[in-house]
Amino acid sequence: MKARVTVTLKSGVLDPQGKAIEGALKSLGIGGIVSVRQGKVFEIELEDAARGDAEAMMKSAAEKLLANTVIENYRIEVSG
C-alpha cells in the first residue's frame, strides 16, 4: 500500500520560496506566470493495512511530524 501526503502553506501565509521561484521562472522567459506557491510531497510505502487504518496512521504522521498545522495544510491519498 502506498500513501502520498501533500503539504502546502495555508492561504495568507507568506511564501518567500514561491516568490523566488516565480521570479526565476519569469527571468527564464517563461511567460504567463501569475504566482507560485511551493509545498512538499511525501511518498510513503506502508505494510498491508486496512485503508481506514492507513489513512489514520498518515493523519497522525502529518499532524505530529510532516506538517506544521499552524501554517500548513495537508492532503492524504492512499492507494493499493
PDB file of N, CA, C and O in Angstrom:
ATOM      1  N   MET A   1       0.846  -1.163   0.000  1.00  0.00           N
ATOM      2  CA  MET A   1       0.000   0.000   0.000  1.00  0.00           C
ATOM      3  C   MET A   1       0.900   1.237   0.000  1.00  0.00           C
ATOM      4  O   MET A   1       1.962   1.247   0.622  1.00  0.00           O
ATOM      5  N   LYS A   2       0.465   2.253  -0.692  1.00  0.00           N
ATOM      6  CA  LYS A   2       1.234   3.494  -0.773  1.00  0.00           C
ATOM      7  C   LYS A   2       0.378   4.662  -0.318  1.00  0.00           C
ATOM      8  O   LYS A   2      -0.840   4.672  -0.497  1.00  0.00           O
ATOM      9  N   ALA A   3       1.038   5.637   0.270  1.00  0.00           N
ATOM     10  CA  ALA A   3       0.365   6.859   0.685  1.00  0.00           C
ATOM     11  C   ALA A   3       1.159   8.048   0.180  1.00  0.00           C
ATOM     12  O   ALA A   3       2.385   8.004   0.077  1.00  0.00           O
ATOM     13  N   ARG A   4       0.447   9.088  -0.125  1.00  0.00           N
ATOM     14  CA  ARG A   4       1.073  10.352  -0.516  1.00  0.00           C
ATOM     15  C   ARG A   4       0.485  11.440   0.380  1.00  0.00           C
ATOM     16  O   ARG A   4      -0.732  11.611   0.453  1.00  0.00           O
ATOM     17  N   VAL A   5       1.364  12.166   1.057  1.00  0.00           N
ATOM     18  CA  VAL A   5       0.948  13.279   1.897  1.00  0.00           C
ATOM     19  C   VAL A   5       1.493  14.545   1.253  1.00  0.00           C
ATOM     20  O   VAL A   5       2.707  14.720   1.138  1.00  0.00           O
ATOM     21  N   THR A   6       0.595  15.421   0.835  1.00  0.00           N
ATOM     22  CA  THR A   6       0.971  16.679   0.204  1.00  0.00           C
ATOM     23  C   THR A   6       0.755  17.809   1.209  1.00  0.00           C
ATOM     24  O   THR A   6      -0.341  17.977   1.743  1.00  0.00           O
ATOM     25  N   VAL A   7       1.806  18.573   1.457  1.00  0.00           N
ATOM     26  CA  VAL A   7       1.764  19.653   2.444  1.00  0.00           C
ATOM     27  C   VAL A   7       1.958  20.979   1.720  1.00  0.00           C
ATOM     28  O   VAL A   7       2.906  21.140   0.951  1.00  0.00           O
ATOM     29  N   THR A   8       1.057  21.926   1.966  1.00  0.00           N
ATOM     30  CA  THR A   8       1.151  23.247   1.356  1.00  0.00           C
ATOM     31  C   THR A   8       0.919  24.323   2.417  1.00  0.00           C
ATOM     32  O   THR A   8       0.285  24.076   3.443  1.00  0.00           O
ATOM     33  N   LEU A   9       1.439  25.503   2.154  1.00  0.00           N
ATOM     34  CA  LEU A   9       1.217  26.616   3.074  1.00  0.00           C
ATOM     35  C   LEU A   9      -0.246  27.046   3.015  1.00  0.00           C
ATOM     36  O   LEU A   9      -0.878  27.016   1.960  1.00  0.00           O
ATOM     37  N   LYS A  10      -0.763  27.444   4.164  1.00  0.00           N
ATOM     38  CA  LYS A  10      -2.135  27.940   4.213  1.00  0.00           C
ATOM     39  C   LYS A  10      -2.218  29.266   3.453  1.00  0.00           C
ATOM     40  O   LYS A  10      -1.239  30.004   3.347  1.00  0.00           O
ATOM     41  N   SER A  11      -3.392  29.542   2.940  1.00  0.00           N
ATOM     42  CA  SER A  11      -3.645  30.802   2.255  1.00  0.00           C
ATOM     43  C   SER A  11      -3.348  31.946   3.220  1.00  0.00           C
ATOM     44  O   SER A  11      -3.722  31.885   4.391  1.00  0.00           O
ATOM     45  N   GLY A  12      -2.685  32.976   2.737  1.00  0.00           N
ATOM     46  CA  GLY A  12      -2.358  34.128   3.570  1.00  0.00           C
ATOM     47  C   GLY A  12      -1.001  34.052   4.244  1.00  0.00           C
ATOM     48  O   GLY A  12      -0.514  35.053   4.771  1.00  0.00           O
ATOM     49  N   VAL A  13      -0.378  32.869   4.235  1.00  0.00           N
ATOM     50  CA  VAL A  13       0.963  32.731   4.803  1.00  0.00           C
ATOM     51  C   VAL A  13       1.972  33.117   3.729  1.00  0.00           C
ATOM     52  O   VAL A  13       1.910  32.609   2.610  1.00  0.00           O
ATOM     53  N   LEU A  14       2.896  34.008   4.059  1.00  0.00           N
ATOM     54  CA  LEU A  14       3.906  34.434   3.094  1.00  0.00           C
ATOM     55  C   LEU A  14       4.742  33.244   2.629  1.00  0.00           C
ATOM     56  O   LEU A  14       5.066  32.357   3.418  1.00  0.00           O
ATOM     57  N   ASP A  15       5.087  33.234   1.339  1.00  0.00           N
ATOM     58  CA  ASP A  15       5.841  32.130   0.746  1.00  0.00           C
ATOM     59  C   ASP A  15       7.045  32.689  -0.011  1.00  0.00           C
ATOM     60  O   ASP A  15       6.997  32.818  -1.235  1.00  0.00           O
ATOM     61  N   PRO A  16       8.131  33.025   0.706  1.00  0.00           N
ATOM     62  CA  PRO A  16       9.287  33.616   0.037  1.00  0.00           C
ATOM     63  C   PRO A  16       9.919  32.682  -0.990  1.00  0.00           C
ATOM     64  O   PRO A  16      10.418  33.147  -2.015  1.00  0.00           O
ATOM     65  N   GLN A  17       9.908  31.392  -0.739  1.00  0.00           N
ATOM     66  CA  GLN A  17      10.484  30.456  -1.712  1.00  0.00           C
ATOM     67  C   GLN A  17       9.638  30.442  -2.984  1.00  0.00           C
ATOM     68  O   GLN A  17      10.182  30.413  -4.088  1.00  0.00           O
ATOM     69  N   GLY A  18       8.332  30.463  -2.839  1.00  0.00           N
ATOM     70  CA  GLY A  18       7.455  30.529  -4.004  1.00  0.00           C
ATOM     71  C   GLY A  18       7.696  31.798  -4.810  1.00  0.00           C
ATOM     72  O   GLY A  18       7.711  31.765  -6.041  1.00  0.00           O
ATOM     73  N   LYS A  19       7.888  32.930  -4.104  1.00  0.00           N
ATOM     74  CA  LYS A  19       8.173  34.200  -4.789  1.00  0.00           C
ATOM     75  C   LYS A  19       9.492  34.131  -5.547  1.00  0.00           C
ATOM     76  O   LYS A  19       9.596  34.639  -6.664  1.00  0.00           O
ATOM     77  N   ALA A  20      10.507  33.500  -4.941  1.00  0.00           N
ATOM     78  CA  ALA A  20      11.804  33.358  -5.604  1.00  0.00           C
ATOM     79  C   ALA A  20      11.679  32.494  -6.854  1.00  0.00           C
ATOM     80  O   ALA A  20      12.270  32.807  -7.888  1.00  0.00           O
ATOM     81  N   ILE A  21      10.915  31.412  -6.763  1.00  0.00           N
ATOM     82  CA  ILE A  21      10.694  30.543  -7.923  1.00  0.00           C
ATOM     83  C   ILE A  21       9.947  31.301  -9.012  1.00  0.00           C
ATOM     84  O   ILE A  21      10.278  31.199 -10.193  1.00  0.00           O
ATOM     85  N   GLU A  22       8.942  32.058  -8.608  1.00  0.00           N
ATOM     86  CA  GLU A  22       8.184  32.874  -9.563  1.00  0.00           C
ATOM     87  C   GLU A  22       9.106  33.827 -10.309  1.00  0.00           C
ATOM     88  O   GLU A  22       9.036  33.925 -11.534  1.00  0.00           O
ATOM     89  N   GLY A  23       9.968  34.529  -9.585  1.00  0.00           N
ATOM     90  CA  GLY A  23      10.910  35.457 -10.209  1.00  0.00           C
ATOM     91  C   GLY A  23      11.876  34.745 -11.143  1.00  0.00           C
ATOM     92  O   GLY A  23      12.182  35.248 -12.224  1.00  0.00           O
ATOM     93  N   ALA A  24      12.362  33.572 -10.730  1.00  0.00           N
ATOM     94  CA  ALA A  24      13.298  32.815 -11.560  1.00  0.00           C
ATOM     95  C   ALA A  24      12.632  32.351 -12.853  1.00  0.00           C
ATOM     96  O   ALA A  24      13.236  32.419 -13.923  1.00  0.00           O
ATOM     97  N   LEU A  25      11.404  31.886 -12.758  1.00  0.00           N
ATOM     98  CA  LEU A  25      10.688  31.448 -13.965  1.00  0.00           C
ATOM     99  C   LEU A  25      10.507  32.610 -14.942  1.00  0.00           C
ATOM    100  O   LEU A  25      10.712  32.465 -16.147  1.00  0.00           O
ATOM    101  N   LYS A  26      10.123  33.750 -14.403  1.00  0.00           N
ATOM    102  CA  LYS A  26       9.941  34.936 -15.256  1.00  0.00           C
ATOM    103  C   LYS A  26      11.263  35.355 -15.891  1.00  0.00           C
ATOM    104  O   LYS A  26      11.293  35.731 -17.063  1.00  0.00           O
ATOM    105  N   SER A  27      12.368  35.293 -15.123  1.00  0.00           N
ATOM    106  CA  SER A  27      13.666  35.678 -15.680  1.00  0.00           C
ATOM    107  C   SER A  27      14.152  34.690 -16.737  1.00  0.00           C
ATOM    108  O   SER A  27      14.985  35.035 -17.575  1.00  0.00           O
ATOM    109  N   LEU A  28      13.637  33.471 -16.699  1.00  0.00           N
ATOM    110  CA  LEU A  28      13.972  32.476 -17.727  1.00  0.00           C
ATOM    111  C   LEU A  28      13.103  32.624 -18.970  1.00  0.00           C
ATOM    112  O   LEU A  28      13.236  31.854 -19.921  1.00  0.00           O
ATOM    113  N   GLY A  29      12.213  33.616 -18.961  1.00  0.00           N
ATOM    114  CA  GLY A  29      11.372  33.872 -20.120  1.00  0.00           C
ATOM    115  C   GLY A  29      10.123  33.017 -20.174  1.00  0.00           C
ATOM    116  O   GLY A  29       9.474  32.937 -21.217  1.00  0.00           O
ATOM    117  N   ILE A  30       9.778  32.380 -19.074  1.00  0.00           N
ATOM    118  CA  ILE A  30       8.562  31.568 -19.033  1.00  0.00           C
ATOM    119  C   ILE A  30       7.418  32.495 -18.676  1.00  0.00           C
ATOM    120  O   ILE A  30       7.302  32.946 -17.536  1.00  0.00           O
ATOM    121  N   GLY A  31       6.566  32.779 -19.666  1.00  0.00           N
ATOM    122  CA  GLY A  31       5.506  33.758 -19.501  1.00  0.00           C
ATOM    123  C   GLY A  31       4.229  33.166 -18.939  1.00  0.00           C
ATOM    124  O   GLY A  31       4.083  31.948 -18.829  1.00  0.00           O
ATOM    125  N   GLY A  32       3.314  34.044 -18.589  1.00  0.00           N
ATOM    126  CA  GLY A  32       2.001  33.631 -18.129  1.00  0.00           C
ATOM    127  C   GLY A  32       1.952  33.230 -16.662  1.00  0.00           C
ATOM    128  O   GLY A  32       0.908  32.790 -16.181  1.00  0.00           O
ATOM    129  N   ILE A  33       3.060  33.373 -15.944  1.00  0.00           N
ATOM    130  CA  ILE A  33       3.087  33.010 -14.526  1.00  0.00           C
ATOM    131  C   ILE A  33       2.448  34.136 -13.728  1.00  0.00           C
ATOM    132  O   ILE A  33       2.895  35.281 -13.789  1.00  0.00           O
ATOM    133  N   VAL A  34       1.409  33.811 -12.985  1.00  0.00           N
ATOM    134  CA  VAL A  34       0.749  34.803 -12.137  1.00  0.00           C
ATOM    135  C   VAL A  34       1.325  34.734 -10.724  1.00  0.00           C
ATOM    136  O   VAL A  34       1.665  35.763 -10.140  1.00  0.00           O
ATOM    137  N   SER A  35       1.433  33.532 -10.177  1.00  0.00           N
ATOM    138  CA  SER A  35       2.039  33.369  -8.854  1.00  0.00           C
ATOM    139  C   SER A  35       2.457  31.914  -8.676  1.00  0.00           C
ATOM    140  O   SER A  35       1.975  31.023  -9.376  1.00  0.00           O
ATOM    141  N   VAL A  36       3.357  31.692  -7.730  1.00  0.00           N
ATOM    142  CA  VAL A  36       3.840  30.351  -7.427  1.00  0.00           C
ATOM    143  C   VAL A  36       3.776  30.152  -5.917  1.00  0.00           C
ATOM    144  O   VAL A  36       4.204  31.019  -5.156  1.00  0.00           O
ATOM    145  N   ARG A  37       3.246  29.021  -5.486  1.00  0.00           N
ATOM    146  CA  ARG A  37       3.260  28.609  -4.082  1.00  0.00           C
ATOM    147  C   ARG A  37       3.963  27.262  -4.043  1.00  0.00           C
ATOM    148  O   ARG A  37       3.632  26.381  -4.836  1.00  0.00           O
ATOM    149  N   GLN A  38       4.900  27.081  -3.164  1.00  0.00           N
ATOM    150  CA  GLN A  38       5.633  25.829  -3.084  1.00  0.00           C
ATOM    151  C   GLN A  38       5.102  24.991  -1.935  1.00  0.00           C
ATOM    152  O   GLN A  38       4.443  25.498  -1.027  1.00  0.00           O
ATOM    153  N   GLY A  39       5.398  23.713  -1.989  1.00  0.00           N
ATOM    154  CA  GLY A  39       4.993  22.790  -0.928  1.00  0.00           C
ATOM    155  C   GLY A  39       5.929  21.604  -0.919  1.00  0.00           C
ATOM    156  O   GLY A  39       7.028  21.659  -1.469  1.00  0.00           O
ATOM    157  N   LYS A  40       5.485  20.527  -0.286  1.00  0.00           N
ATOM    158  CA  LYS A  40       6.299  19.310  -0.253  1.00  0.00           C
ATOM    159  C   LYS A  40       5.381  18.099  -0.342  1.00  0.00           C
ATOM    160  O   LYS A  40       4.226  18.132   0.082  1.00  0.00           O
ATOM    161  N   VAL A  41       5.934  17.028  -0.909  1.00  0.00           N
ATOM    162  CA  VAL A  41       5.185  15.787  -1.082  1.00  0.00           C
ATOM    163  C   VAL A  41       5.983  14.652  -0.453  1.00  0.00           C
ATOM    164  O   VAL A  41       7.183  14.519  -0.694  1.00  0.00           O
ATOM    165  N   PHE A  42       5.317  13.844   0.345  1.00  0.00           N
ATOM    166  CA  PHE A  42       5.926  12.672   0.960  1.00  0.00           C
ATOM    167  C   PHE A  42       5.285  11.430   0.359  1.00  0.00           C
ATOM    168  O   PHE A  42       4.067  11.265   0.433  1.00  0.00           O
ATOM    169  N   GLU A  43       6.088  10.559  -0.232  1.00  0.00           N
ATOM    170  CA  GLU A  43       5.623   9.279  -0.769  1.00  0.00           C
ATOM    171  C   GLU A  43       6.020   8.228   0.244  1.00  0.00           C
ATOM    172  O   GLU A  43       7.207   8.038   0.509  1.00  0.00           O
ATOM    173  N   ILE A  44       5.046   7.546   0.810  1.00  0.00           N
ATOM    174  CA  ILE A  44       5.305   6.610   1.907  1.00  0.00           C
ATOM    175  C   ILE A  44       4.752   5.239   1.536  1.00  0.00           C
ATOM    176  O   ILE A  44       3.592   5.110   1.144  1.00  0.00           O
ATOM    177  N   GLU A  45       5.597   4.219   1.663  1.00  0.00           N
ATOM    178  CA  GLU A  45       5.165   2.843   1.436  1.00  0.00           C
ATOM    179  C   GLU A  45       4.789   2.233   2.772  1.00  0.00           C
ATOM    180  O   GLU A  45       5.529   2.345   3.749  1.00  0.00           O
ATOM    181  N   LEU A  46       3.630   1.584   2.807  1.00  0.00           N
ATOM    182  CA  LEU A  46       3.112   1.011   4.040  1.00  0.00           C
ATOM    183  C   LEU A  46       2.965  -0.496   3.918  1.00  0.00           C
ATOM    184  O   LEU A  46       2.761  -1.026   2.826  1.00  0.00           O
ATOM    185  N   GLU A  47       3.069  -1.174   5.040  1.00  0.00           N
ATOM    186  CA  GLU A  47       2.718  -2.588   5.056  1.00  0.00           C
ATOM    187  C   GLU A  47       1.220  -2.686   4.792  1.00  0.00           C
ATOM    188  O   GLU A  47       0.481  -1.724   5.000  1.00  0.00           O
ATOM    189  N   ASP A  48       0.779  -3.851   4.333  1.00  0.00           N
ATOM    190  CA  ASP A  48      -0.647  -4.027   4.069  1.00  0.00           C
ATOM    191  C   ASP A  48      -1.449  -3.698   5.324  1.00  0.00           C
ATOM    192  O   ASP A  48      -1.165  -4.194   6.415  1.00  0.00           O
ATOM    193  N   ALA A  49      -2.444  -2.861   5.143  1.00  0.00           N
ATOM    194  CA  ALA A  49      -3.320  -2.457   6.244  1.00  0.00           C
ATOM    195  C   ALA A  49      -4.667  -2.093   5.658  1.00  0.00           C
ATOM    196  O   ALA A  49      -4.775  -1.831   4.460  1.00  0.00           O
ATOM    197  N   ALA A  50      -5.673  -2.074   6.472  1.00  0.00           N
ATOM    198  CA  ALA A  50      -6.978  -1.608   6.013  1.00  0.00           C
ATOM    199  C   ALA A  50      -6.846  -0.137   5.635  1.00  0.00           C
ATOM    200  O   ALA A  50      -6.093   0.608   6.262  1.00  0.00           O
ATOM    201  N   ARG A  51      -7.582   0.273   4.610  1.00  0.00           N
ATOM    202  CA  ARG A  51      -7.499   1.641   4.107  1.00  0.00           C
ATOM    203  C   ARG A  51      -7.729   2.669   5.227  1.00  0.00           C
ATOM    204  O   ARG A  51      -6.996   3.653   5.318  1.00  0.00           O
ATOM    205  N   GLY A  52      -8.715   2.451   6.057  1.00  0.00           N
ATOM    206  CA  GLY A  52      -9.014   3.378   7.150  1.00  0.00           C
ATOM    207  C   GLY A  52      -7.876   3.475   8.142  1.00  0.00           C
ATOM    208  O   GLY A  52      -7.570   4.559   8.639  1.00  0.00           O
ATOM    209  N   ASP A  53      -7.235   2.328   8.439  1.00  0.00           N
ATOM    210  CA  ASP A  53      -6.098   2.331   9.355  1.00  0.00           C
ATOM    211  C   ASP A  53      -4.921   3.100   8.754  1.00  0.00           C
ATOM    212  O   ASP A  53      -4.250   3.866   9.445  1.00  0.00           O
ATOM    213  N   ALA A  54      -4.681   2.888   7.465  1.00  0.00           N
ATOM    214  CA  ALA A  54      -3.584   3.577   6.779  1.00  0.00           C
ATOM    215  C   ALA A  54      -3.825   5.086   6.779  1.00  0.00           C
ATOM    216  O   ALA A  54      -2.904   5.864   7.030  1.00  0.00           O
ATOM    217  N   GLU A  55      -5.057   5.494   6.499  1.00  0.00           N
ATOM    218  CA  GLU A  55      -5.371   6.929   6.499  1.00  0.00           C
ATOM    219  C   GLU A  55      -5.195   7.528   7.894  1.00  0.00           C
ATOM    220  O   GLU A  55      -4.702   8.647   8.034  1.00  0.00           O
ATOM    221  N   ALA A  56      -5.596   6.784   8.920  1.00  0.00           N
ATOM    222  CA  ALA A  56      -5.447   7.266  10.297  1.00  0.00           C
ATOM    223  C   ALA A  56      -3.970   7.392  10.667  1.00  0.00           C
ATOM    224  O   ALA A  56      -3.576   8.361  11.317  1.00  0.00           O
ATOM    225  N   MET A  57      -3.149   6.420  10.257  1.00  0.00           N
ATOM    226  CA  MET A  57      -1.709   6.483  10.526  1.00  0.00           C
ATOM    227  C   MET A  57      -1.090   7.696   9.843  1.00  0.00           C
ATOM    228  O   MET A  57      -0.276   8.397  10.444  1.00  0.00           O
ATOM    229  N   MET A  58      -1.469   7.947   8.594  1.00  0.00           N
ATOM    230  CA  MET A  58      -0.900   9.071   7.854  1.00  0.00           C
ATOM    231  C   MET A  58      -1.378  10.407   8.423  1.00  0.00           C
ATOM    232  O   MET A  58      -0.629  11.384   8.430  1.00  0.00           O
ATOM    233  N   LYS A  59      -2.613  10.451   8.897  1.00  0.00           N
ATOM    234  CA  LYS A  59      -3.115  11.675   9.535  1.00  0.00           C
ATOM    235  C   LYS A  59      -2.291  11.967  10.784  1.00  0.00           C
ATOM    236  O   LYS A  59      -1.902  13.109  11.027  1.00  0.00           O
ATOM    237  N   SER A  60      -2.031  10.934  11.570  1.00  0.00           N
ATOM    238  CA  SER A  60      -1.217  11.096  12.768  1.00  0.00           C
ATOM    239  C   SER A  60       0.197  11.557  12.415  1.00  0.00           C
ATOM    240  O   SER A  60       0.743  12.449  13.066  1.00  0.00           O
ATOM    241  N   ALA A  61       0.791  10.946  11.380  1.00  0.00           N
ATOM    242  CA  ALA A  61       2.143  11.322  10.946  1.00  0.00           C
ATOM    243  C   ALA A  61       2.171  12.776  10.479  1.00  0.00           C
ATOM    244  O   ALA A  61       3.099  13.517  10.803  1.00  0.00           O
ATOM    245  N   ALA A  62       1.156  13.181   9.722  1.00  0.00           N
ATOM    246  CA  ALA A  62       1.111  14.552   9.212  1.00  0.00           C
ATOM    247  C   ALA A  62       0.994  15.553  10.350  1.00  0.00           C
ATOM    248  O   ALA A  62       1.683  16.573  10.362  1.00  0.00           O
ATOM    249  N   GLU A  63       0.124  15.262  11.301  1.00  0.00           N
ATOM    250  CA  GLU A  63      -0.105  16.211  12.386  1.00  0.00           C
ATOM    251  C   GLU A  63       1.045  16.261  13.386  1.00  0.00           C
ATOM    252  O   GLU A  63       1.280  17.297  14.008  1.00  0.00           O
ATOM    253  N   LYS A  64       1.768  15.143  13.547  1.00  0.00           N
ATOM    254  CA  LYS A  64       2.852  15.101  14.526  1.00  0.00           C
ATOM    255  C   LYS A  64       4.207  15.491  13.950  1.00  0.00           C
ATOM    256  O   LYS A  64       5.071  15.976  14.680  1.00  0.00           O
ATOM    257  N   LEU A  65       4.407  15.282  12.627  1.00  0.00           N
ATOM    258  CA  LEU A  65       5.751  15.475  12.087  1.00  0.00           C
ATOM    259  C   LEU A  65       5.794  16.149  10.716  1.00  0.00           C
ATOM    260  O   LEU A  65       6.567  17.087  10.520  1.00  0.00           O
ATOM    261  N   LEU A  66       4.989  15.697   9.777  1.00  0.00           N
ATOM    262  CA  LEU A  66       5.160  16.113   8.382  1.00  0.00           C
ATOM    263  C   LEU A  66       4.703  17.534   8.097  1.00  0.00           C
ATOM    264  O   LEU A  66       5.249  18.190   7.210  1.00  0.00           O
ATOM    265  N   ALA A  67       3.711  18.021   8.832  1.00  0.00           N
ATOM    266  CA  ALA A  67       3.180  19.365   8.583  1.00  0.00           C
ATOM    267  C   ALA A  67       3.172  20.184   9.863  1.00  0.00           C
ATOM    268  O   ALA A  67       2.945  19.665  10.956  1.00  0.00           O
ATOM    269  N   ASN A  68       3.422  21.463   9.701  1.00  0.00           N
ATOM    270  CA  ASN A  68       3.239  22.415  10.803  1.00  0.00           C
ATOM    271  C   ASN A  68       1.818  22.943  10.641  1.00  0.00           C
ATOM    272  O   ASN A  68       1.579  23.865   9.861  1.00  0.00           O
ATOM    273  N   THR A  69       0.883  22.362  11.372  1.00  0.00           N
ATOM    274  CA  THR A  69      -0.536  22.647  11.131  1.00  0.00           C
ATOM    275  C   THR A  69      -0.945  24.080  11.486  1.00  0.00           C
ATOM    276  O   THR A  69      -2.073  24.487  11.209  1.00  0.00           O
ATOM    277  N   VAL A  70      -0.046  24.836  12.089  1.00  0.00           N
ATOM    278  CA  VAL A  70      -0.343  26.248  12.351  1.00  0.00           C
ATOM    279  C   VAL A  70      -0.316  27.025  11.036  1.00  0.00           C
ATOM    280  O   VAL A  70      -1.141  27.911  10.812  1.00  0.00           O
ATOM    281  N   ILE A  71       0.643  26.684  10.164  1.00  0.00           N
ATOM    282  CA  ILE A  71       0.794  27.444   8.917  1.00  0.00           C
ATOM    283  C   ILE A  71       0.625  26.600   7.654  1.00  0.00           C
ATOM    284  O   ILE A  71       0.661  27.134   6.546  1.00  0.00           O
ATOM    285  N   GLU A  72       0.438  25.275   7.812  1.00  0.00           N
ATOM    286  CA  GLU A  72       0.356  24.400   6.637  1.00  0.00           C
ATOM    287  C   GLU A  72      -0.912  23.544   6.654  1.00  0.00           C
ATOM    288  O   GLU A  72      -1.421  23.169   7.710  1.00  0.00           O
ATOM    289  N   ASN A  73      -1.395  23.253   5.463  1.00  0.00           N
ATOM    290  CA  ASN A  73      -2.459  22.277   5.247  1.00  0.00           C
ATOM    291  C   ASN A  73      -1.837  21.013   4.716  1.00  0.00           C
ATOM    292  O   ASN A  73      -0.726  21.041   4.187  1.00  0.00           O
ATOM    293  N   TYR A  74      -2.539  19.896   4.850  1.00  0.00           N
ATOM    294  CA  TYR A  74      -2.051  18.650   4.256  1.00  0.00           C
ATOM    295  C   TYR A  74      -3.215  17.880   3.645  1.00  0.00           C
ATOM    296  O   TYR A  74      -4.369  18.016   4.054  1.00  0.00           O
ATOM    297  N   ARG A  75      -2.869  17.069   2.655  1.00  0.00           N
ATOM    298  CA  ARG A  75      -3.855  16.208   1.982  1.00  0.00           C
ATOM    299  C   ARG A  75      -3.266  14.806   1.921  1.00  0.00           C
ATOM    300  O   ARG A  75      -2.088  14.639   1.608  1.00  0.00           O
ATOM    301  N   ILE A  76      -4.072  13.809   2.215  1.00  0.00           N
ATOM    302  CA  ILE A  76      -3.610  12.421   2.238  1.00  0.00           C
ATOM    303  C   ILE A  76      -4.312  11.632   1.137  1.00  0.00           C
ATOM    304  O   ILE A  76      -5.532  11.712   0.986  1.00  0.00           O
ATOM    305  N   GLU A  77      -3.530  10.864   0.364  1.00  0.00           N
ATOM    306  CA  GLU A  77      -4.073   9.958  -0.644  1.00  0.00           C
ATOM    307  C   GLU A  77      -3.477   8.575  -0.368  1.00  0.00           C
ATOM    308  O   GLU A  77      -2.260   8.427  -0.263  1.00  0.00           O
ATOM    309  N   VAL A  78      -4.337   7.571  -0.254  1.00  0.00           N
ATOM    310  CA  VAL A  78      -3.885   6.204  -0.017  1.00  0.00           C
ATOM    311  C   VAL A  78      -4.330   5.349  -1.191  1.00  0.00           C
ATOM    312  O   VAL A  78      -5.483   5.425  -1.617  1.00  0.00           O
ATOM    313  N   SER A  79      -3.422   4.534  -1.714  1.00  0.00           N
ATOM    314  CA  SER A  79      -3.762   3.644  -2.843  1.00  0.00           C
ATOM    315  C   SER A  79      -3.138   2.277  -2.621  1.00  0.00           C
ATOM    316  O   SER A  79      -2.175   2.109  -1.872  1.00  0.00           O
ATOM    317  N   GLY A  80      -3.726   1.317  -3.302  1.00  0.00           N
ATOM    318  CA  GLY A  80      -3.157  -0.037  -3.254  1.00  0.00           C
ATOM    319  C   GLY A  80      -3.893  -0.977  -2.394  1.00  0.00           C
ATOM    320  O   GLY A  80      -3.506  -2.140  -2.278  1.00  0.00           O
TER     321      GLY A  80
END
